[in-house]
């Protein structure tokens, strides 16, 4: 079990960040925090997840 | 009349930076931004909700404008949060510009000056072009410039208040102490006359959002700001008259029909 945007999310052993986000339904373009640290797009397909990992999927919004 | 503004080597014609938040609808946002003539638009980041299409519609609208993007770090309270936000913004928006906001007090959203300097140092080392949102404190500003900031963004008044330039003396001192630095007044502007005042003082540009987005007619207000900023810049370049304490007739009175030499 991991957490994506504060929601519990079930994963299988050996799953990468990219695979989990695809299952979550994340829509490109997005940026990712993995356990509180920025994870570049180039690393998302190779970074393995562990139990209780926390992902934040971030995208553009209005700002001042 | 309006000589070019330069932001980290990028020349700009408009001296108005505009925000993309708080508009009643996407159409009003787009129409207002276009009416303002701004070439720089600010935006931010938030957790994605795939059920709401991940904010894709907003992103498509903003891209369609073809403007320079200035992502902010709004809502960040720590150096780590701000740096992470900047790194994500650079990847998403493909720009190394970052409007660095680090809240130090939730009452007036005043920037945390210590964290601001630390985050600026980290981000500049990582290749960012930092536009720090700061107060009008000259000492903090000196640290930011010494770290490599070519742009400073002092507040006029707290964010969203629309109170205008609360401390004109401090802002003028800011301008005078950093003559080689681009100064953009960020926050507190409520009326076009506030923007004119800033430009008349020699400030290079203003960044605003709420004043346009929350106007009864945002498009008309955006146009009004554009004119006000042009007027302020023109007045600064023209050089104002010296203020006097006593009256001085503008019409020559010598040899007028009613003139009597005593």
Boltz contact constraints between the chains, C-beta under 6 A:
constraints:
  - contact:
      token1: [A, 5]
      token2: [B, 47]
      max_distance: 6.0
  - contact:
      token1: [A, 25]
      token2: [B, 50]
      max_distance: 6.0
  - contact:
      token1: [A, 27]
      token2: [B, 50]
      max_distance: 6.0
  - contact:
      token1: [A, 27]
      token2: [B, 54]
      max_distance: 6.0
  - contact:
      token1: [A, 27]
      token2: [B, 56]
      max_distance: 6.0
  - contact:
      token1: [A, 29]
      token2: [B, 92]
      max_distance: 6.0
  - contact:
      token1: [A, 30]
      token2: [B, 48]
      max_distance: 6.0
  - contact:
      token1: [A, 31]
      token2: [B, 88]
      max_distance: 6.0
  - contact:
      token1: [A, 31]
      token2: [B, 91]
      max_distance: 6.0
  - contact:
      token1: [A, 31]
      token2: [B, 92]
      max_distance: 6.0
  - contact:
      token1: [A, 38]
      token2: [B, 84]
      max_distance: 6.0
  - contact:
      token1: [A, 38]
      token2: [B, 87]
      max_distance: 6.0
  - contact:
      token1: [A, 38]
      token2: [B, 88]
      max_distance: 6.0
  - contact:
      token1: [A, 57]
      token2: [B, 48]
      max_distance: 6.0
  - contact:
      token1: [A, 58]
      token2: [B, 45]
      max_distance: 6.0
  - contact:
      token1: [A, 58]
      token2: [B, 88]
      max_distance: 6.0
  - contact:
      token1: [A, 59]
      token2: [B, 48]
      max_distance: 6.0
  - contact:
      token1: [A, 59]
      token2: [B, 54]
      max_distance: 6.0
  - contact:
      token1: [A, 59]
      token2: [B, 55]
      max_distance: 6.0
  - contact:
      token1: [A, 60]
      token2: [B, 43]
      max_distance: 6.0
  - contact:
      token1: [A, 60]
      token2: [B, 55]
      max_distance: 6.0
  - contact:
      token1: [A, 60]
      token2: [B, 59]
      max_distance: 6.0
  - contact:
      token1: [A, 61]
      token2: [B, 44]
      max_distance: 6.0
  - contact:
      token1: [A, 61]
      token2: [B, 46]
      max_distance: 6.0
  - contact:
      token1: [A, 61]
      token2: [B, 55]
      max_distance: 6.0
  - contact:
      token1: [A, 62]
      token2: [B, 20]
      max_distance: 6.0
  - contact:
      token1: [A, 62]
      token2: [B, 21]
      max_distance: 6.0
  - contact:
      token1: [A, 63]
      token2: [B, 21]
      max_distance: 6.0
  - contact:
      token1: [A, 63]
      token2: [B, 42]
      max_distance: 6.0
  - contact:
      token1: [A, 63]
      token2: [B, 43]
      max_distance: 6.0
  - contact:
      token1: [A, 63]
      token2: [B, 44]
      max_distance: 6.0
  - contact:
      token1: [A, 63]
      token2: [B, 72]
      max_distance: 6.0
  - contact:
      token1: [A, 63]
      token2: [B, 74]
      max_distance: 6.0
  - contact:
      token1: [A, 64]
      token2: [B, 19]
      max_distance: 6.0
  - contact:
      token1: [A, 64]
      token2: [B, 21]
      max_distance: 6.0
  - contact:
      token1: [A, 64]
      token2: [B, 42]
      max_distance: 6.0
  - contact:
      token1: [A, 64]
      token2: [B, 209]
      max_distance: 6.0
